[in-house]
Amino acid sequence: MSNNVIESWNNWSWHLRPMPVPWLISGHLEKFGKKLDKHKQDIEKLINDVDERNEQKIVDTYKKMGCVATVEP
């Protein structure tokens, strides 16, 4: 992956370039929609808005502080 935004975009959509403009736009929207959908699914897996590793860190920190906390999804 390149740090250059344009190069990253071109690498992401190289197969769409030879298409007519309406298909090109449709292809970009489809790719972007799939990316957003995957991101949404990843977010829905989170418990209390944090991932499992950070959830465990929070629980461990509460234990070290002497707090008793039950965190429910």
LINBEL-V667593 format. One record per residue. PHI is phi in whole degrees, 0 to 359 (* if undefined). Layout:
BEGIN
((PHI) (PHI))
END
This chain:
BEGIN
((*) (263) (284) (283) (299) (294) (297) (298) (297) (297) (293) (288) (237) (299) (283) (271) (304) (284) (282) (298) (306) (300) (290) (299) (296) (299) (296) (296) (297) (295) (298) (294) (298) (296) (295) (295) (296) (297) (298) (296) (296) (296) (293) (294) (284) (290) (254) (54) (66) (225) (280) (300) (296) (289) (300) (294) (298) (296) (299) (297) (295) (299) (296) (295) (281) (85) (268) (249) (223) (252) (255) (250) (290))
END
